[in-house]
Amino acid sequence: MGYVIEERSKITAKGQTTLPKAVRQALGVDVGDEVIFNVNEDGVVIRRANAEEADPVIERFLHFLADDVARNPTAIVGFPENLARRMAELTDDIDIDLQEDIDGAVAI
């Protein structure tokens, strides 16, 4: 089967690339959307991530935490009250909307 769309994109020194506009349009993705890369012996398939799909990194981290808590339950201690008070003081006058989209790129 021939390609419907074939585009070229350069890899930067940081290992990043830009999905060409035609590819973004074909996938139906825009700024802030996520894509999934499936790599196998035949090559790479890029697809749009569905919102319901769990992030594999978060899933692994949550399993790590659950295993750590199960192995070391006595290591769990309360958050120091003086530190909680100090954090509250430092952030008291800062308004944050946790539902607001992040503007710009987020580097991990």
C-alpha positions in Angstrom: 0.0 0.0 0.0 1.4 3.5 -0.9 1.5 6.4 1.5 -1.3 8.8 1.5 0.9 11.4 3.3 4.7 11.4 3.4 6.4 14.2 5.2 9.9 14.8 6.5 10.9 16.3 9.8 14.4 17.0 11.2 15.5 15.8 14.7 17.0 18.5 16.9 20.1 18.2 19.1 17.7 17.6 22.0 16.1 14.7 20.1 12.9 16.6 19.4 11.0 17.0 16.2 7.9 18.8 14.8 5.0 16.8 13.4 4.4 18.4 10.0 1.1 20.2 9.6 -0.3 17.7 7.2 0.4 14.9 9.7 -1.2 16.8 12.6 -4.2 17.5 10.5 -4.5 13.8 9.5 -4.2 12.7 13.1 -6.6 15.4 14.2 -4.3 16.7 16.9 -3.5 20.3 18.0 -1.5 22.1 20.6 -1.7 20.2 23.9 -3.0 17.0 22.4 -0.9 13.8 22.8 0.2 11.2 20.4 1.4 7.7 20.9 4.4 6.1 19.2 4.2 2.4 18.6 7.5 0.9 17.5 7.9 -2.6 16.1 10.1 -4.4 13.7 8.3 -2.9 10.7 8.8 0.8 11.8 6.8 3.3 13.8 3.1 4.1 13.9 2.0 7.4 15.4 -1.6 7.7 16.5 -3.7 10.2 18.4 -3.9 9.4 22.1 -7.5 9.1 23.5 -8.2 10.9 26.7 -9.3 7.7 28.4 -5.9 6.0 27.8 -3.8 5.8 30.9 -0.4 7.4 30.8 2.0 4.4 31.1 4.6 6.5 33.0 2.0 7.5 35.6 0.8 4.0 35.8 4.3 2.6 36.5 4.9 5.4 39.0 1.7 4.6 40.9 2.6 0.9 41.0 6.1 1.8 42.2 4.5 3.9 45.0 2.0 1.1 46.0 4.8 -1.5 46.1 7.0 0.9 48.2 4.2 1.5 50.7 3.5 -2.2 50.9 7.2 -3.0 51.6 7.9 0.0 53.9 4.6 1.0 55.6 6.5 2.5 58.6 8.3 4.9 56.3 5.0 6.9 55.8 4.9 9.8 58.2 2.8 12.9 58.5 3.7 16.1 56.7 5.4 18.4 59.2 2.9 21.0 60.3 5.4 23.8 60.4 6.4 23.1 56.8 2.7 23.0 55.8 2.1 26.4 57.5 5.2 27.9 55.8 4.1 26.7 52.4 0.6 28.1 53.0 2.1 31.5 54.0 4.3 31.6 50.9 1.4 30.8 48.5 -1.4 32.6 50.2 -1.6 35.5 47.7 -1.2 33.3 44.6 -4.3 32.5 42.6 -4.0 29.2 40.6 -6.5 27.6 38.3 -5.6 23.9 38.2 -7.9 23.4 35.2 -6.3 26.1 33.1 -4.2 25.0 30.1 -0.5 25.4 30.4 0.7 28.0 27.9 3.8 26.9 25.9 5.9 23.8 25.8 6.3 21.6 28.8 9.7 19.9 28.9 10.1 16.7 30.8 
